[in-house]
Amino acid sequence: MTAATARIAFVGGGNMARSLIGGLVRAGAPATSLTVAEPNADLRAALAGDFGVAVFANAAEAAGGADAVVLAVKPQVMKAVCASLAEVVRLRKPLIVSIAAGTRIDQIDAWLGGDLAIVRTMPNTPALIGAGAAGLVANARTDARQRELAQRILDAAGLAVWIADEALMDTVTALSGSGPAYFFLLVEALEDAAVAQGLPRETARALAAQTCLGAGRMLREDGAAPAALRQRVTSPNGTTQAAVESFEANGLRAIVAGAVAAATRRGQELSANPGG
């Protein structure tokens, strides 16, 4: 088995699984190498129709014969899903890839019976358009070939970077996993502020969205630090400086730090209480 020829089973056929499946198919993975378990009949039919993958109502049936099993379910049901897969996993020992927020590798390993190669990851919703960002961390049982396979699965929907310490995955979740919501909130605020200054809402939304898109591309393509790019835009005593000084005076950095800390704490709480 190589990363290019691996058989991959998805347990859960929701939006995130769909984005990864679509990305893999676009990248050249044969549909015959992919299976999906999804209890919802309409979602099963849509996945089969759109991508040509084999679909099942039962998780163990989908996972039989897989080289990798992607657990794309909510943290609250992860324990029960693992119990339904334990026998199949014990026989074949596939790579396990989990995208459940707050669920630790040791928890998944115990629920599945132990001694497994497991990668924990947290993609975000822009994966739905192939522009996701995901952090990955692997346990010691995961070999180089399996790491390559996990990388391939997540790269299919955007950027995937490895994290050395699993304890930092709660911060990854708070940053990139939850981050799109912070971004959308900022765009909402920009739009509302511009409307308050007299711009039509449609115009304000279009300009705010395109401005954020362009700024994001500059961050990725220019290579300069965010502070350097900000300074290029900020002329002395100009309009940008006035706005930045207002942000700083009103504690923007402290607000962001508090939000990320709150999301990190919630991820830790989910780890301590997977059902809560």
Helices and strands as residue ranges (DSSP letters): E 8-11, H 15-26, G 31-33, E 34-37, H 41-51, E 54-56, H 59-63, E 68-71, H 75-92, E 95-98, H 105-112, E 118-122, G 125-129, E 132-138, H 144-155, E 158-162, G 166-168, H 169-172, I 173-177, H 179-196, H 201-222, H 226-233, H 239-249, H 252-272
